[in-house]
Each structure stands twice: as C-alpha cells, then as structure tokens.
Amino acid sequence: MRKLLLLALMLFLLAAPVNAQEYTAPEAPKEALELMPVERTTFGQDLWTVVKSAIAKFQPELTAAVGICIALVTVTMAVSLVNGLPGKPGKTVELVGVIAVAALLLQQTGSMVRAGTETVSALSEYGKLLLPVMTAALAAQGGITSSSALYVTTTVFNTVLTTGISAILIPLLYCFLALSVASCATQQSVITKLSGFIKWLCTWLLKMSLYIFTGFLGITGVISGTADATALKATKLTMSGMIPVVGGILSEASEAVLVGAGVMKTAAGTYGLLAVIAVWISPFLQIGIRYLLLKLTAAICDVFGVKPVSDLIGAFSEAMGILLGITSAICIILLISLTCFLKGVG
Amino acid sequence: MQSIKEYLLGVIGAAILCCIVTQFAGKEGILGITLKLLTGVFMLIVLVAPVTDIRIRPMNIFSDITADADQITSTAANSSRESVAGIIKEQTQAYILDKANTCGVTLSVEVTVSEGEIPEPVSVTLSGKVSPYNKKILTQTIENDLGIPSEAQIWN
C-alpha cells in the first residue's frame, strides 16, 4: 500500500505542469491545415510540401479556367466572322460580343473576388491570433520595446488595410470592371480614361500602403531595437557588479529563460510563416493562373481584330492583377512582420 | 455585395442604352453630337452618383492596439521575471544546502527573492538541528557568497 502511494505521488509530480510561460502559434485555419506538413522538418522542405499540396489541390480549377478561355476565344472568333459578313453589322455585333464576354467573365471574377476577400479576412484573423504570441515571446526574450512597436505597427496596418480593402478597394475593383465594360461597349474615351484612373488608384493605394508599412517598420525597428539592446546591456552590467555567486546564478537563470523564450518564438514564428503561406497560396494560384490565362487569351483575341472584345478581356485580366495584389498585400505585411519578430532584439 | 451588384448592373445597363441611342443617332450632325454629349453626361452621373453616398468613419484603433501591446508585453515580462525568480530561488537554496552538507548538517531552506526588476535573494529561513559553530560558518558563508545579511537569516 505504501509503495502504491509513493508511486501515485511520483506520477503526480511527473504530471505537474512546469512553471514556465509557453508560446505556441495558434493552429492554422482548416483549409490551410490540409496543406501543412504532418511532420515538421526544415523550413524549406515544409514550404515545399505546402506548395506541392496547393498545386495538387489546384488541378481542377485550372481545367475550369482553361475552359472559360476557350469559350472567350470562340466568342471573339464568332464576332469576327459575323463582322466579316456582307451588310456590315458593325457596332451591334461588337456590343453583343462585349456583353457575351462580360457575362462569361463576371461570374468567374465574382467568385475570385469572394475568394480574395475571404483570404484577406482569414489572414487578418490569423494574424490577430498569432501576433500577440510573437509579441509575448519577443518581450520575454528581452525585446519589450521592439515587440510592442512591431505589434502596434503590424496590427494597425493589418486592420486599416483589411478595412480599406473591403470598403474601398473591392468596390473600386467592381467600379473598374463596370467602367471597362461600359468603355468597351460605348467606346467613349472619357470612360476609358476613368477606368484607367481607377486602375491606377487601386495599384497606387496598395503600393503606398506597403511602402509606408515597410518604411515605418524599418524606422521603429531601428529605434526600438537600439533601446532594447541598451536595456539588455544595462541589465548585464548590473549583474556583473553583483556578488560573484549571485551574479552567476542570476546570469544563468536569465540566459535559460531568454534561450527558452527564443526557442519557443522561433518554433511559433516558423509555424506562423508556414500557416500564413498556406492560407494565401491556394487563392494566389487560383487568381494568378486566371490572370496569366486571361492575358494570353486577350493576346490571342487581338489577332481576330475585334478590339472592344479583346480590350475587355485585357481589362478583366488587369482586374485579376489588382485582386492578386489585394490578396497578397496582407500576406506580405504578415510575412515581413513575422520575419522581424524572428530576427529578435538588436 | 448586393449594392455593388446593383451598381455594376446599372452601369452596364446605362452603357448599353447609350450605345443604342448613339448607334441610332449616328456620329455626325447636330443631333449626333448633342446625343453623344448627353450620353456622356448621363454615363458620368450613373458612375459617380453612388460614390457620393460613401461615408468615411474615423477609426480610433491606435489607442486600443497600443493598450493591448502594453498589456501583452508587461504580462510576458512579468512571467519571464517570475521564471527567473523561480530559478534563482531554487539555485540559491541548492547552494545553501550544498554548503550545509559540506558542514555535515541537514537543513531545510526557504529563500525569498526581491520583487524588483532584477530578482535577488533577500532573506532565508533555515530549519534543522545545527551546532553553534556550524551555524556561524553557514551564516558567514550565506552573507559573503549570497549577500544575504545575518539579520535577514532566520534560524528555526
């Protein structure tokens, strides 16, 4: 009985939690989890597993995209053939062609825009879960000022950009598509110029937000990193001035905690990087391949000499390009921020 | 999304209407030029009118996020400090027990560490049977090696 009690006591002691803060990355969203490697190896190999899984999952989408492009070429060929018939039906046939192309592409573009906005939202939500973990791990490692500055900058940009995308950029993208359809249908130069302006505005807004983010992060990183490095040096100096035995114990204890926090931060950060890429890669491939295929289709359709139709296909490919930028912007912000968290103090 | 769809359909509908009107009127003559101008103005109104309804609300997120950052970093720093304090307490106790064993004394030791930014051992409670000679040696060792003054050493 006594042995049994001793055994139970030993088991209880073994099961007792270790008195240390743990920093683990939140689990990736369900769709991204399917792409994540089951067993972690090196970052490069894990990344390759994510990319391979995304490409394998993407095959049926490619077939559908190619099908739409073939339909677009067929419509353009038909318009070109009817245009060549005697009687010169001219603008009316081109108008029908533009409407047919718009009908073929609007549904696909709508689903791509939905996929893009869902990805932006998923990335933003995952970032909101991951960033506090990385902030706490970096603060535990001694980077209190750096972690705070990184968290504030990334979260502010994440929130502003996510709101801006849903409130400004997506409506502008639809506006650009509407203007492109109107411009190709009416062939009025003022509408063409307006649609060009909206396209420029979308790309400018995205570029500027990324420039400001990286610039701001760079400046605050240098300032806060120096402050943390100085604080750590001051602490080490204080420890070296202590009684040797106490100083030695204190130095070892601090080192153990800092190394522990650093190891957990690296593990959480690399998982977070993979999770962010896994969330982003599928929609990126979907939109990216459509962008390339539509560019190719526009070039092929140009051969048939139906300018409004080929211009409209080109405009839809440009819309896909803007959508690609929108979807990637939040991902880039998170990747840059996570890399800065992983770099640590100094 | 519904309003965007309505806007998109409205613009496409207006474009088709303009196209038909200009097609019938032709491009030349006063009627053609006037209709082209009118359809242009009409298209502009259809395009720009919904934009005027957009209201931009000021966002007051910065202060909330800064407060969150302060809370996260202070919690992590406190937790880190507690971990360091725990290790220091254990290591200091182990050091005293080792010195007591060298003297051939069996003791139970409880070290208290300071609450400051850098946790240091500030007091110790020692329990067990010990001769006055060994007590003197241990008191001096703790004072010299660990910086805990004899007044902060409680012997039970």
Interface residues (C-beta under 8 A of the other chain):
Chain A: N19 A20 Q21 K91 T92 L95 I99 A102 L106 P132 T135 A136 A137 A139 A140 I144 S147 S148 Y151 V152 T155 V156 T159 V160 T163 I170 P171 Y174 C175 L177 A178 L179 V181 A182 A185 T186 Q188 V190 I191 L194 T235 T238 M239 M242 I243 V245 V246 I249 L250 E252 A253 S254 A256 V257 G260 A261
Chain B: I4 Y7 L8 V11 I12 A14 A15 I16 C18 C19 T22 Q23 K36 T39 G40 M43 L44 L47 M59 I61 F62 I65 T66 D68 A69 D70 I72 T73 T75 A76 A77 S79 S80 E82 S83 V84 G86 I87 I88 Q91 T92 Y95 E117 I118 P119 E120 P121 N144 D145 L146 G147
